[in-house]
Amino acid sequence: MRLQTTIAEGIRLLDTHEVSRITGFSEVTLRRWRVEGSGPPFLKLGRGVRYHPAHVERWALDNLCIHPSARSGQERTHGTL
């Protein structure tokens, strides 16, 4: 049985495996990003690493890329010029 880590407001914190499953990035990539100082913000609790779900979501949204044509309202359908 896995220990569920929670914080004051009752939010369940995520471990590396869960963030990997949610984001599609491997656990190895998440570990590398922690060493490099990139990737989603994390909490170091003793020897454990946990992620707040809202921080993972904010990190993902902060890295959202929108195609330039979508920003200008001039979306083109595939195959047209």
C-alpha positions in Angstrom: 0.0 0.0 0.0 1.4 3.4 -1.0 1.5 6.2 1.6 -0.7 9.1 0.5 1.0 12.5 1.1 -1.4 15.4 1.7 -1.0 19.0 2.6 -2.9 21.3 4.9 -5.9 21.9 2.6 -6.3 18.2 2.0 -4.8 18.1 -1.5 -3.2 14.8 -2.3 0.4 15.3 -3.5 1.6 13.3 -6.5 4.7 11.1 -6.7 7.1 10.9 -9.7 5.3 7.8 -11.0 1.9 9.6 -11.0 3.2 12.7 -12.7 4.9 10.5 -15.3 1.6 8.8 -16.0 -0.3 12.1 -16.1 2.1 14.0 -18.3 3.4 11.2 -20.5 7.1 12.1 -19.6 9.2 9.2 -18.2 10.2 9.1 -14.6 13.8 9.4 -15.8 13.0 12.6 -17.7 11.3 14.0 -14.6 14.4 13.1 -12.4 16.7 14.7 -15.0 14.6 17.9 -15.0 14.8 18.1 -11.2 18.6 17.9 -11.4 18.7 20.5 -14.2 16.3 22.8 -12.4 13.6 22.6 -15.0 10.3 20.7 -15.2 7.3 21.1 -12.9 8.0 22.5 -9.4 8.4 19.8 -6.7 8.6 19.4 -3.0 11.5 17.5 -1.4 10.2 15.8 1.7 13.0 13.9 3.4 14.1 11.5 0.7 10.8 11.7 -1.1 9.8 13.9 -4.0 6.2 15.1 -4.4 4.3 17.3 -6.8 1.3 19.5 -6.1 -1.3 18.9 -8.8 -1.9 22.6 -9.3 1.8 23.2 -9.8 2.0 20.5 -12.4 -1.0 21.9 -14.2 0.4 25.5 -14.0 3.8 24.3 -15.4 2.1 22.6 -18.3 0.0 25.7 -19.1 3.1 27.9 -18.8 4.7 25.7 -21.5 1.7 25.9 -23.8 2.7 26.8 -27.4 0.1 28.2 -29.7 0.8 28.3 -33.4 1.2 31.8 -34.8 -1.7 31.5 -37.2 -4.0 30.6 -34.4 -3.0 33.7 -32.4 -3.8 36.0 -35.3 -7.2 34.4 -35.9 -6.1 33.3 -39.4 -6.1 29.5 -38.9 -5.5 27.6 -42.1 -6.9 24.2 -42.8 -4.4 21.5 -43.8 -3.3 21.7 -47.4 -4.3 25.3 -48.0 -2.0 28.2 -48.6 
